[in-house]
Amino acid sequence: MIRRRKIRAHRACMISAFVCSTAFLISYVIYHIRVGNVHFLGQGVIRPIYFALLISHVLLAIVILPMAIITLSRALREQFDRHRRIARWTLPLWLYVSVTGVIIYVMLYHLYAPTTN
């Protein structure tokens, strides 16, 4: 959108993405405070794949939180050169965390979920 000079649309999308991500993070933390840990039940070769995804997801999720805040604050303060420098890193990391989060969810709660009778 920025390259097409749709600055207002870009701003609205990025603020919306930040708000949605913040709401998700709050709901995720509340859920895990109430439920606790959920154990992965997959066995065999899928187990190390799952944990490799989980570890990279968690570590990058920790990193992306301050990066997203810094990226957004620089844009809102119109420090566009500084915003652009960090946004080039923030976007791909945020996308990785988002996509791996969905993959982990599907693996944990759908593909290898405990069976109920």
Secondary structure, DSSP 8 states (H G I E B T S, - for coil): -TTTT-HHHHHHHHHHHHHHHHHHHHHHHHHHHHH--------TTHHHHHHHHHHHHHHHHHHHHHHHHHHHHHHHTT-HHHHHHHHHHHHHHHHHHHHHHHHHHHIIIIIS-----
